[in-house]
Amino acid sequence: MEVLRRRCPWDAEQTHRTLVQYLLEEASETVEAIESGDEAHLREELGDLLLQVVFHAEIASAFDLEDVARGIADKLVRRHPHVFAPAGGSGVPDAVPADLHRTWEQRKAVEKGRTSALQGIPEQMSALARGHKVVARSRSRQVPVELPDAPVTADEVGTAVLDLVARAHASGVDPEQAVRDAVRALERRVLAAESVPPEPAEH
């Protein structure tokens, strides 16, 4: 990649922003390879995805690939005190939390100084993906908003969502915009719930 940046005119003129389209494309192709179950295909697509990481690290002036690798390794150690002994502790890993997802989100929130469950959710996500993330964050952060929780299978979800898309099309409704509006409404409920001070503990 270093040689390409010096000797190939196309590679030399790329920036973080110009590479965004390729990052999204390679991520989508990696998902496609995973769903195909073809590991040879997956190996190839993971290589293409890795190239994007290497390319961005090569373009950057404030960090390099070693910094990227060290950063994620340190983060994984820091967020898994039940696997790795916490720094400055007894040298013994913590007990495994009952709810790993919740404790992961709590550590992440403290680490990043987040005061809302909504902080850090990318605006570029599709409405459906963002909705899923808002629900997951709200639950892991125990935000007091009412959310449906009746059991449902993956097949039922897929069929119901596709049926709604078909009905939306027949009714002249943009389903992506409709979900986006519903997600925004949920986000307002989350923010309102987070702004209410907790009840004082009884002694």
SULFENRA-V856272 format. One line per field, one symbol per residue. ss: DSSP state (h for helix, s for strand, l for the rest). Layout:
ss->???
This chain:
ss->lhhhhhhlhhhhhllllllhhhhhhhhhhhhhhhhhllhhhhhhhhhhhhhhhhhhhhhlllllhhhhhhhhhhhhhhlllllllllllllllllllllhhhhhhhhhhhhhllllllllllllllhhhhhhhhhhhhhhlllllllllllllhhhhhhhhhhhhhhhhhllllhhhhhhhhhhhhhhhhhhhhhllllllll
